[in-house]
Amino acid sequence: MNFEKIAIVGNGLSAWMITALMAKQLRHTKTKITLHVGVEAEITTELQSPLPLFESFLRAIEVSPDLLTEKANFHPKLGTAFLFNDKPPFFHVWGQYGAPIGPIEFHQVLMRFGLMGETADLNKLSLGAASILAGKFQKPTPNSQSINSTYESSWSFETAVFVNVLKSISSAMGVEVNGDRVSKVEVGDACVVWDESDRPHEYSYLINTIPDLIGGSHAYESWFPGLPFTLRAQSKTKNTLSPLVNKVKVIDSATWLCEITHRNLAVLNVYQFEKQDMGSNYVHKSPRSPKCLNFGPAMANLCSPLFSAIDLNSIASTLLLRYFPAPTDGTAVVGEFNAVLRSAFENLRDLTQLCVNQLFLRECHEEAKIPLSPQAEYKSNLFKARGRYPFLESEFFKTEWQVWLLLGLGFEYGGVEPMVSSIKDDAIREHISKVENSVMRSLSAMPKLN
């Protein structure tokens, strides 16, 4: 992407994310960036709690998470607590549970343990999960020899505070902000942003965050059949659980809640199954073209208890950076970007289907079942039969995280790999016990959460 003048249209988190990213990545070029904010403000939740992938976005805009902890009140986050009516919560962390036996993955060992008629508390088999229960926290380490490398962390923060950080970065990089009301945009040989006085502003490239502004509604594909629910209500509340996790809980046969937490604050999102398409879940058919990029709400809107809109932005940003610096936005680059982005979103959709179905099944609401995509069906059948889970390209919710999510939610399985079956029962029990003891020893040395 090497254009003389870039226009960005939007007013909110997504617009400022892509503005700061472009400003940082193109600062050594002669590109001039103008942000047109004279549009309806993007509707976003007051709190953000992105996946660990978000750190790659911070690196791209050259911002230290430690600085944001101090200046923007960032708080560490380790995952999600799934709450049940008849048992303690399952703390799903972004990381590993247990330790392998040689080449045998630990989830296979634990599944064999279950086939022996034994049960284990997953929260005691992960240092990340155990630390949540104990109210402790230590930053993960990249040293693979340390047990503190077995989990990843992210952050929670207030949206408005982070937007101010992005504004400061953009301003320092010389971004011009145009507040004139935008009446329409055109993408042709040149990209034109028209203001309400009917004045044209010409650019070489356009980045749009407003749905339907370019191409109209026919440019979007509804994902309602695969994600047949919508956000019905949102409210602020007080956080009554550990600030290290968000929480998810089924309410009835049609409703569940997802609570985004930040320190002692929380935003409660209530989701509900729908019988007709409410337009809540959609994806742009071709978000990138040679002259234009649709980003944020103009790129996709997908509801899930596992990720949020800021994660979709981080995925798109990561893929965009694969091509920097690109001499042109040629058709090959554009086509690859669109294909990989769609694949990434499909993988998130499939995992959401498996997760939501298992959540409602676990709470005895079998009638609340989403029809699985062929890819999700394949994942489900392979896991049930052999405890295997396919590794696919464009997975931004890591495969190992998916495996432990399904096991923690009680996903049924009928077998394991033959090599696992040959291990003696006592060896399986001893290994599980050693893992628990190792976690408890490491937990005792971990400092209390501030």
N, C-alpha and C positions, 0 to 999 in steps of 0.2 A: 504494500500500500504506500504509494509515493505520489501524493497529490499536493498541489500548491495551496489549495484552500479547501478545508473540510468544514461542513456545517453539521452540527449536532442539534437535534430538535427534541426537547424534553424538559421536564421540570420535576426533579425528584431524585431518588436514590440511583436508579439505573442510569439516568442521564449524567449525573455527576461521576458515577463509577467509570463510564466509558470515556468521559471527558478527561478525567485525571489520567487514565491509562494511555489515551492517545497523546496527551500533552507530554507525558514522561517518555514514551517510546519514540516520539518524533521530535524531541527537543533539539536534536543535532541536525535537523533538516531545516529547510526554509518554509515548511508547512505552517500555514496560519489556520488556527482553529477558532471557530465562533460557535458559541452555544446559544441557541434561541430558546428562551424560557417562557415566551409568551403563549403558553398552552396550558391546558388543565393539569394541575399537579398530580403526579403519580400517587395512587393510593397504596400505602405500605403500612405494615404493622409498626408500632412504636419501638419494638425491640427486635433485634436480629440475633440469630444464633446459627451461624453457618457451619457447614462441614469443614474438616481440616484443610480441604482443598483451598479454602479462602486464604491460607497463608501464601499460596503462589500468587494471588492477586496483590497482596501486600508487598511481596517482593518486586512485582512488576511496577508498582508505583513508588518503590524504594522507601517504604515506611516500616519502621521496626515495631513489631508487636509490643516489645518492652516499653517503647515510647508511648504507644497508645494505651497501655495499661496505666501509665502515669498521667498522660494528658487527656485521654478520652474515656477513662474509667472502664476500660476493657476488663472482663472477668473470665477466668479460665472455664472451659466447658469440656466434659469428657464423653457425653453421649446422651442417651434417653432412658428414662425409667418407664417401663410398661407396668401399669397398675392393674391388679386383678381383684375380683371380689372374694375369692376363697383361698388366696395364698399370698406370700410376700411378693413385692415387686421384683421384676427382672431388670437389672441394670445393664443395658446394652451399651458397651463402650466401643470406641473406634480403635480396635486393636485385637490382640490375641488372647485366647483363654488357654491355660495350661501350657504344656510343652510336648513336642512330638517324642515318639519312641523311635529313634533312628529316622528312617524315611517315612514312618507312619504318622500321618497328621493327627493332631490331638483330638479333633472332633470325631475321627474314626475310633480312637481309643475310648472316648466317652460314650459313643453310640454302642460299642461292644459292651461297655459297663452296664448300659441300660438293658441290653438284650440278656444280660445275666440276671436281670431282675433287681438291679441295684439302682439307687438314685443318688445324685450329687447336686449340690447347690452351686450353680454356675457363678454366682456372685463371689464365691470363695476360691474360684479357680482363675481369677483375673485380678492382678494388682490394681488395675484401674477401677474395676467394680468394687473391690473391697475397700479402696480408699474413699469411695463415695459414701459407703455405709459408715465408715469410721470418721468422716468429716475431715479427711486429710487430703493433701495435694502436694505433688512434686512434679516439676516440669519434666516431660519425657526427655530421654537422652538419645542421641543418634548412635551411641555405642551399643552394637548388637550383642555384646557379651553381658550387658546389664539387663536385669529384669525391668528396669525403668524404660527400656526401649520397646516393651511389649504393648504399649498403648500410645495413642496420639491424642493431642488436645487441640481445641479451637478456642473461641471466645464468644461471649455474649456482650452486647453493647446497645446503647440507645441509637436509633436510626438518625435522629436529628444531630446528635453529637458527631457521628461519623460523617454525615453529609458536610458538616462544617469543616472537617479535616480535608475532605475532597475538594471543597471550594478553595481552601487555602492553597492546596497543591496546584490547582488549576490556575489560580490567580498568579502564583509565583512563576508559572511557566508561560505567562503571557496570553492566556486564553481570553478572548473578548466575549462578553456576555451581552446579548441583545434582548432587551425586554419588550420590544414591540410585539403586539399580538400577531400570531401566525394565522393566516387565513387559509393557505393551502401550500402544498409543495409539488414540484414536478421533477421527474427524473427522466432525462433524455440525453442528448449530446452534452448538455450541461445540467447541473442540479440547481433548481431555483426554489428559493423560499420566498413566498409572497407574504407581505405584512398586510394589516387591515387597511392601510392607505393605498393598497394596490401597487406597492413598490416591490420590484423584484430584487432579490439578493442572489447573485450567481456564485456557484461553487463547483469545484472539481469532483467532490464526493460528498455523499450525505449519509449520516447515521441517524436513524429514526427510532424513537422509543414510544411513539404513540400508535396504538392499534388502529387499523383501518385508515390511517392517514395516507398510506401509499398502497394502491392496488385494491383497496376496499375489502369487504368481508370475504370475498371469494378467494383471497390469497391465504386464507386460514383453513386449517383442517380441525374439525372437532374431534377430541379424544374422549368424548362422553361415553361411548360404548365400553371403553377400557377402564375409565375412571368415572363411574356414574355417581358422583357426589359433588357437593359444593360447600363452600364456607358460608354458613348460615348466620353466625353471630360472632362478635368479637368484643371483648371487654377487658378492662384492666382489673387486676386483683392483687392480692398479696401472696408472695411465694411462701408456701408452707413445706417445701421439700428442699433438698440440697440444691444450692445454686450451681452445682457442677453438672446438673442434668436438666433437660426438659422432661415433660411427662405426657404420657398418652394413656387414655382409658376409654373403654367402651361404656356408653351410658345405657343404651337400649338397642333393640334390633335394627335401628336405622341411624343411630347417632353415636359419635365418639368425639372426644375433646383432645386437643393438643395444646398444652400449656408451655409457652415460651418463657423461660425464666431469665432474670438478670439480677443478681444479688437478692435483695428482698422484694423485687418487683416481678410481676408476671403479666403476660397477655394471654387470655384464654380464648382459643379459637374453637368454635363448635362446628363440626362437619356433619353433613347429613346426606344419606342416599336420596337420589331423586328419580322419579319415574320419567321425567322428560328433561331434555337438554337445557340447562340454564346458561350455557355459554361459558361455564367456569373453567373448563379444561380445553385448551386449544394449542396448536403449534402452527407456526408459519410454514407454509409448504416449501418455500425457498428463501430463507431469511437473508441470504447474502447474494448480491448480484454484482456485476462488474462496476457499477456506479453507486451502489447503495448497500448498507447493512442495517437490518432491523434488529434491534437489541432490546432487552428488558421485556416489558409487556407486549411490545410489537413483535417480539421473537417467539414467546411462548408464555403460557400461564398454566401451570400444573399444580394441583393440590396433592399433598401427601403428608403423612405423619413423619416421614423420613428426611425430607429436604424442603427448602423454601425457595422463593424467587431469587434471593441473593446467590444461592448455589447454582441456579441456572445461568446467572450472569457470570459467575466465576468459571463455569465450564466453557461458556462461549469465549470468555477472555483468554483462557488457557489455549483453546484451539486457535484463536486469532493470532496469538503470539508465535505459533509454530511457523508462521509465514513471514515474520519480520526479519530483516527488512525485505519486502517483496517489491520488485520493480514495477509490477502492474497487478491489478486484480484480474488476471486472465481467467478464462473459463475453466481451466483445469484446477486452479486454486479454489475458485468459487465452488465448483462441483464437489471437490473433496471436502471442503469445509461443511457444506450443507449435508453431505452424506454422513460424515462422522458425527456431526452435531445431532442429527436425527437418531442415529444409532445410540448415542449416549442417552438421549431422552427416552428412547424405547426401553433401554435397560432399566432406567429409573421407574418407568411405568410398570414393567414386569415385576420388579421387586415390590413395588407398592401393592400390586394385586395380590401377591403371595402373602405379604405382611398383613394387609387388611383382612383377607379371608381367614387367615389363621387367628387373628385377634378375635374376630366374631365367633369362630368355631370354638375357640378356647373359652369364651364366655357363654357358650350354649346357644348361639344364635346362628344355627346352620343355614337358615333361610336367607341370611344376608351374605350372599355369595356373588362375587364378581366373576363373570366369564373370563377365563385366562386366555391370554394371547398364545399363539403356538410356541413362542420362545419361552414363556413362563410355564407352559404345560411341560415342555421338554425339561426345564430345570427341576420342576416338581417331581416328575416321574423318575429322573435319574437319581435324585437325592433319596427318594423313598426306597428305591430298589437297592442301591449300593452305597449310599452315603456319599456319593460323588456330587460335585457341583461344577458346572462347566466354567472355564475361564474364557471370557469373551473380551474382544477389543472394545475400547471406549467405555470401560467400566470406571466411573468416578466414585462410586460407592463400592469400596474394595470387596473382592470376592470373599475374603476371610470374614469381613464384617457381615456379609450376607449369610454365610453359613451359621455363624453364632446367633444372629438374629432369629433365624428359623428355629434353631434348636431351643433357644431361650423362650420362644413363644409356643413350644410344645409340638413342633412339626413332627408328624409321624414318619417312621422309617421301618423297613422290614429286614434290612440286611446291611452288611459291611463288606469290605474287600476281603477276599479269601486269606490274604496274608495276616489280616488282623484277627481272623477267627482262629488262627493257629497259636496265638499267644495264650499262655496259661492264665486261668482266672486269677490266681493269686498275684501274678505279675501285673495284671491290670489294676487290681485293688491297690497294690503297693505303689504303683505309679501315680494313681489319683491321690493317694495319701501324701506322697512326697510333694506333689504340686501344691496341695493345700498348705502344707507346712512351710514351703518356700514362700508362698504368698504372705502368710502370717508373719514370718520373720522379717520380710522386707517391709511390710506394713508398719511394724513396730518402730522402724527407723525413720519413717516418713513424718515430716512436720505437719502440724495442724493447719487447716485451711485458714488463711487470714480473712 
